[in-house]
């Protein structure tokens, strides 16, 4: 929120400086009304770009989440299709391995000791690994390889056909790519915003502070105009 407040502070300061007319005439050209007006416009633009990029990121992540929400029930149906077709046990076992990974289940290597009489049975803890979207896509791709290689994977349901599953896999890849692109765009927009507001030679923060100092030097620290601009606050967030 400090970014928005800094832009608002510059707008307020610029309004005061503009109202001073010809008496506001700093030697530093970057503090002239025209230059500060341009800076204010740039600051507004970069804030808008960050907002737009963030919206794009949220849309991309929401769409990906929606696309992946059908993956688990689809996987269950794929396994059932293999079983109904009489697939080889090894094929079913390979498919179930990928299914467990998609569901985030892991077979425990060690069995917990049985509780003593009167003790409460300990809760089973499952570890889930590879549950990020890229890993889920990889697990689904391996599952697809397994079923497409099985001559006994046969179905009349269109959405369970190998071609439909391949299209589903392609869609998952595209959603992952869209999120990556949106993430980069959002990051770049924030970098550009921070440059305009805080790090460029003529950044908003420094220009605002220097304009206040000019008013102090030109009108005196006891002047009404300086008392007004001294109340305008610019803050630099921790980068």
C-alpha positions, 0 to 999 in steps of 0.5 A: 500500500505504501506504493499507492500512498507515495504516488498519492503524495506526489500528486498532492505535492505537485498540486501545491507546487503548481499552485505556486505558479512562477514562484516555484522555480527550482534550479534542478530541472527534474523538480520542475512542474513539467518533469514532475507531472511526467513522473507522476504519469509514469508512476501511475502507469507502472502501478496500473501495469502491476495491477494488470499483471497480478490479475493475469497471474491470478487468472492463470493460476485459477484456470490451472487449479480448475484444470487440475481439479479433474485429474484425480477422478480421471485417474481413478476412472483410467485405473478402472478402465484397465481393470475392466479390460483385463489388463496384465497385473504388471500394467495395472501395478505400474498404473497404480504407482502413478495413481498413488503419486497423483493422489499424493500417497506413499506406501510406508516402508515401516509398519508402526508397532501395534498399540499396547492394550488400552492405548489409542491407535496412533493416526497414520501419517502419509507423506506426499511428495511431488504434488506440485503441478509440474510433477502432477503433469509428469505423473499423468504423462507416465500414466498415459504412457502405461495405458497407451501401451496396453492393448487391453485398454479399451473404452467407448467413453470419449473422454477416456480414450487415449487421444482425449487423454493426450489432449488433456496432457497437452492442456495441463502443459499449457496451463503450467506454461501460462502460469510461468509466463504470468509469473514472469510478467508480474515480476517484471512489472514489479521491478519496473514499478520499483525502478520508477518509484525508488531506484532510477536517478529521477525516481518518485521518492527522491524527487518528492523529498527534494521538492520538499527541500526546495520549498523549504529553501525557497520559502523558509521553514516557517512559511505556510507553504512549507508547513503544508508540504512538510506534512506530505510523507514519502516512504521507501519500503524495504527492498 
